[in-house]
């Protein structure tokens, strides 16, 4: 199952401008888990990268977030909102595809924002 905290932390890290090489991600864990997540982020269309791990690491780089990635990070970067999202997706026990994950996150963000509207 996907480590959603790793996903979020890597996306926020990548959102800080600048190209990144594999060694820039070493603080996130072992090469296997980092490589797996970077591959998935690339396949989901969230990062601009020529990095590949099949059949072995090719020395590529992560150039940054795509427009889709930047939009998604805006939904998940707030710590309070992320905790609500994380509890929800962890509670499901499912490995969500990106389209469904995005929909869940957007729904939670919408509910969170709507709950802040004052009574008139």
TORLOVO-524642 format. One record per residue (C-alpha): residue in one letter; x, y, z negated; residue number from 1. Coordinates in steps of 0.05 Angstrom, whole numbers. Example, Ala and Ser with C-alpha at 12.3 -4.5 7.8 and 13.67 -1.06 7.14 Angstrom:
<rs>
+--------+--------+--------+--------+-----+
: residu :      x :      y :      z : num :
+--------+--------+--------+--------+-----+
:      A :    246 :    -90 :   -156 :   1 :
:      S :    273 :    -21 :   -143 :   2 :
+--------+--------+--------+--------+-----+
</rs>
This chain:
<rs>
+--------+--------+--------+--------+-----+
: residu :      x :      y :      z : num :
+--------+--------+--------+--------+-----+
:      X :      0 :      0 :      0 :   1 :
:      X :     23 :     70 :     15 :   2 :
:      X :     55 :    111 :    -40 :   3 :
:      X :     13 :    173 :    -34 :   4 :
:      X :     56 :    213 :    -83 :   5 :
:      X :    117 :    198 :    -40 :   6 :
:      X :     78 :    219 :     22 :   7 :
:      X :     57 :    285 :    -10 :   8 :
:      X :    125 :    301 :    -39 :   9 :
:      X :    160 :    287 :     27 :  10 :
:      X :    111 :    331 :     66 :  11 :
:      X :    119 :    389 :     17 :  12 :
:      X :    195 :    380 :     21 :  13 :
:      X :    193 :    380 :     97 :  14 :
:      X :    149 :    442 :     97 :  15 :
:      X :    208 :    482 :     72 :  16 :
:      X :    239 :    502 :    138 :  17 :
:      X :    301 :    470 :    167 :  18 :
:      X :    321 :    406 :    201 :  19 :
:      X :    331 :    346 :    155 :  20 :
:      X :    375 :    285 :    163 :  21 :
:      X :    363 :    219 :    128 :  22 :
:      X :    411 :    236 :     71 :  23 :
:      X :    368 :    297 :     54 :  24 :
:      X :    314 :    248 :     32 :  25 :
:      X :    357 :    205 :    -13 :  26 :
:      X :    327 :    234 :    -76 :  27 :
:      X :    260 :    204 :    -56 :  28 :
:      X :    283 :    132 :    -63 :  29 :
:      X :    315 :     76 :    -25 :  30 :
:      X :    326 :     80 :     51 :  31 :
:      X :    274 :     27 :     64 :  32 :
:      X :    216 :     63 :     29 :  33 :
:      X :    238 :    132 :     56 :  34 :
:      X :    245 :    104 :    126 :  35 :
:      X :    177 :     70 :    123 :  36 :
:      X :    144 :    135 :    100 :  37 :
:      X :    180 :    178 :    151 :  38 :
:      X :    159 :    130 :    206 :  39 :
:      X :     87 :    132 :    183 :  40 :
:      X :     87 :    209 :    179 :  41 :
:      X :    114 :    212 :    249 :  42 :
:      X :     62 :    161 :    275 :  43 :
:      X :      7 :    201 :    240 :  44 :
:      X :     30 :    263 :    279 :  45 :
:      X :     48 :    302 :    216 :  46 :
:      X :    122 :    311 :    227 :  47 :
:      X :    164 :    329 :    287 :  48 :
:      X :    220 :    278 :    286 :  49 :
:      X :    263 :    236 :    332 :  50 :
:      X :    284 :    192 :    273 :  51 :
:      X :    272 :    118 :    283 :  52 :
:      X :    286 :     58 :    239 :  53 :
:      X :    270 :      2 :    288 :  54 :
:      X :    310 :    -39 :    299 :  55 :
:      X :    358 :      4 :    257 :  56 :
:      X :    366 :     77 :    238 :  57 :
:      X :    383 :    118 :    299 :  58 :
:      X :    413 :    179 :    266 :  59 :
:      X :    354 :    223 :    286 :  60 :
:      X :    329 :    284 :    249 :  61 :
:      X :    264 :    312 :    221 :  62 :
:      X :    254 :    380 :    252 :  63 :
:      X :    193 :    400 :    210 :  64 :
:      X :    118 :    394 :    206 :  65 :
:      X :     72 :    393 :    265 :  66 :
:      X :     12 :    440 :    266 :  67 :
:      X :    -30 :    382 :    239 :  68 :
:      X :     22 :    370 :    185 :  69 :
:      X :     21 :    443 :    163 :  70 :
:      X :    -55 :    442 :    158 :  71 :
:      X :    -54 :    378 :    118 :  72 :
:      X :     -1 :    405 :     70 :  73 :
:      X :    -45 :    465 :     55 :  74 :
:      X :    -99 :    417 :     31 :  75 :
:      X :    -52 :    375 :    -14 :  76 :
:      X :      1 :    423 :    -39 :  77 :
:      X :    -38 :    450 :   -100 :  78 :
:      X :    -21 :    407 :   -160 :  79 :
:      X :    -90 :    410 :   -191 :  80 :
:      X :   -125 :    391 :   -126 :  81 :
:      X :    -72 :    338 :   -111 :  82 :
:      X :    -86 :    304 :   -178 :  83 :
:      X :   -161 :    299 :   -159 :  84 :
:      X :   -142 :    272 :    -91 :  85 :
:      X :    -91 :    223 :   -119 :  86 :
:      X :   -140 :    195 :   -171 :  87 :
:      X :   -192 :    185 :   -117 :  88 :
:      X :   -148 :    150 :    -67 :  89 :
:      X :   -112 :    108 :   -120 :  90 :
:      X :   -179 :     88 :   -148 :  91 :
:      X :   -201 :     63 :    -81 :  92 :
:      X :   -144 :     12 :    -79 :  93 :
:      X :   -142 :     20 :     -3 :  94 :
:      X :    -86 :     37 :     45 :  95 :
:      X :   -122 :     93 :     82 :  96 :
:      X :   -110 :    111 :    155 :  97 :
:      X :    -91 :    183 :    165 :  98 :
:      X :   -158 :    205 :    195 :  99 :
:      X :   -195 :    177 :    135 : 100 :
:      X :   -144 :    205 :     86 : 101 :
:      X :   -151 :    274 :    117 : 102 :
:      X :   -227 :    270 :    112 : 103 :
:      X :   -224 :    249 :     38 : 104 :
:      X :   -175 :    306 :     23 : 105 :
:      X :   -217 :    358 :     59 : 106 :
:      X :   -280 :    334 :     23 : 107 :
:      X :   -246 :    339 :    -45 : 108 :
:      X :   -217 :    408 :    -29 : 109 :
:      X :   -286 :    431 :     -6 : 110 :
:      X :   -318 :    406 :    -70 : 111 :
:      X :   -264 :    438 :   -112 : 112 :
:      X :   -271 :    506 :    -78 : 113 :
:      X :   -346 :    503 :    -80 : 114 :
:      X :   -345 :    489 :   -155 : 115 :
:      X :   -309 :    556 :   -165 : 116 :
:      X :   -367 :    596 :   -136 : 117 :
:      X :   -398 :    635 :   -194 : 118 :
:      X :   -471 :    629 :   -212 : 119 :
:      X :   -511 :    689 :   -189 : 120 :
+--------+--------+--------+--------+-----+
</rs>
